[in-house]
Amino acid sequence: MKVLLVNGSPHAEGCTYTALMEISAVLNTEKIETELFQLGTRPLVGCTACKRCAGTGRCVFSDRVNDFLNLASDADGFIFGSPVHYAAASGAITSFMDRVFYADMQTGRTSFYLKPAAAVLSARRAGTTAAFDQLNKYFTLSEMPVISSQYWNMVHGATPEDVKQDLEGLQTMRTLGRNMAWFLKCKAAGEKAGVALPQKEDRIATNFIR
């Protein structure tokens, strides 16, 4: 089993990275492989709703979004981490997730369906709960089980050294890692026992203005 950890911070080894690594260590202890996916500092174009992805399965803009989509189908779970910018997730991860999840939706929801996901936020002080709500909406729209912890998934600090002093935040990350591992193992056991996936209905889209 494998979990993809997405670092939506421009800092390769900053506060968000520190939180993700706390989770990664627990997952590895639970014999679950992890891979860190770093968004980096290069600009990411926002989604233009051109719907070209519906025919190709990939975004028309060739960048880190397509690199991630190449990995997503083989992953068993996902954790998306972001710093808080003005009480919201970073601009980079927002553009990234808009395009990733839109492409998946246009191609029939194949990469994320019923795979567990979690959002992790880091902030110096405030805005974490608003950003947490923002990222969780991607998961619930994609029929992904949302993995929770003993508290909302957040750490506090202006530097990695500060985050390492946030003992409750780090414990929240470790609990999240254990809960993710438990869910993945239960899902695998269910599949082995022959538990069928839920019956799918044809999607109904209702427009309010005609």
N, C-alpha and C positions, 0 to 999 in steps of 0.2 A: 504494500500500500504506500501511496505517496501523497504528500500535501504540498501544494505550491504556496509559498509565502511571498506576497507582493509588497515591496517597499516603495510606497508612493512619495517618499521624501527625496528632495534633491541631494540630501546628504547621505552618502553611501553607508556610513557607520555612525549615524546620529541617534537621536532619541527613539525614533520609530524602529530602526534596526535593532536597538537594544531590547525593545519589547519583543520583537519577532524572534530574536535569538533565544530569549527565555522560553518561549513556546517551543521552538525548534528542539531545544535540549530535552524537553520532556517527551516530545513525540519520538525522538530518536531512542530514548530510554525504553519507550513502549514498542520498539522495533518497527517504527513507521518512518519511512524515508522522507526527507524534506529537501526542497530546492528553493533557493532565494531568487526571486525575479526582481531585479532593480530597474526602476523606470529611468533613472539617470537625470541628466540636466538638459538634454536636447528637447526642443519644443515639440509638443504633441498637438496636432490639429484636432479640433473638436469635430463631432459628428455633423455631417451636412445632410443626413437623411436622403442620400442619393439612391439608396437601396441596391446598389451594385452588388453588395455582399450576398443578396438573395440568390444570385446566379452563380457566384464564384465560391462562396463560403469564406471569403476573406475580404478585408476592408480594401477599398480602392486606394487608400493612402498606405504606402509600404513603409512601415516603421515598427516600433515595439509592440504595437497592437497585434500585428500578424505573427510576430515572434511568439507572443503569448498564446495566441489561438493554436499555434502548432503544438504547444505543450498541453493545453487545457484538456483535450479529449482523453489523454492518458492519465490525468491526475484523478485522485479519489476524493480530494478535499481541497479547500482554498481558504487562505487567510489574507485579507487585504488590509494593509497598514497605511496610515496617513498621518501627517502632522495636521494640526488645526490652524487654518488661515481664516481669520475673520469669522469664527464660529462655523466654519464649513471645512470639508475636506479640501486638500490641495487642488489647485487648478489642474495640475498634471494628472492626478489620479481620477479626477472627475471626467476629463476628456477621455482618458484611457478606458474607464469603465463604461461610459456612454457608448463608445464604439464597440468594445468587446461584447457587451451584453446585447446591443442592438444587432450586431452581426450574428450572434448566436440565435436570437429570436427570429431573424429573417431566414435562417437556414433550418428552422424546425426544432430549435432548442435541443441540441445534441450534446453539447459540451458540459452543461451544468445541471441537467435534470436530475433531481433527487440526490445531488452530491452536497455534502455539508459545507457550510461556509461561515466565516466569522469576520467581523470588522474590528480593527484595533486602532485606537487613536492616541496620539501623544500631544500634549499641550503644556505650555508653561503654567497656565492657571485655569482658564475657562474656555467654554465653547465646545467641549468634548461631546456632550450629550446631543447637541444639535447635529454635529458631524456624524456621530454614531447612528442617529436616526436616518440620516441621508444615505449612508452606505448600505444599511440593512434593507432599504427598499429595493435595491438591485436584486438581492437574494430572494426576497419573498415574491417578486414578480416573475422569477425564473424557477419557481417550485423547488427551491433549495432549502433543506432544513438548516435553521440558524442555530449555531452552537453558542450557548451562553456560558457564563462563569458565575463566580460568587458575587460579583459586582459588575457594573458596566465595564466593558473591555477598554480600559484606558490607563495610561501612565502619565505622570506629571514631572516636569523638569525642563530647564532650559538647555541642559547639556546631558550627554550620556551619564556623566558622573552623578548628576542630580537624579536621574531616573533610577540609578542603582541604589539610591537612598530611599526611594519610594517603595518601601517594603510591602505595603498593601497592594500597590499596583503590580509589582512583580509576582506576588502570590496569585493575583487575579490572572496573570498571564499563564502561570503554571497550571492553575485549575482549568483554564481554557484548553490548554494542551491535553490534559488528562481527559477532559470531557470529549474533545475531538477524537482522541484515540479510542475511547470507549464506544462512541457512536460508530466509528468506522468498523470496529471489530464486530459490533452487533449487526451492522448491515451485512457484513461478509458472512456472518453465521446464518442470517436469514436467507441470503441468496443460496448458500450451500444446502439449507434445509428445504429449498424449493418454494420459498415465499415469493409469490408473483408481484410484479410491479402493479400499482393502481391502474384501473381501467381508465383510458384516456377518452375524453369526448372531443368531438370536433369543436374547434374554438369558435365562440360567438363574440363578435365585435359589435357593440352598440354605439351608434353615433347620436348625439343629442341634438344636433342641428342638421336639417336636411334641406 
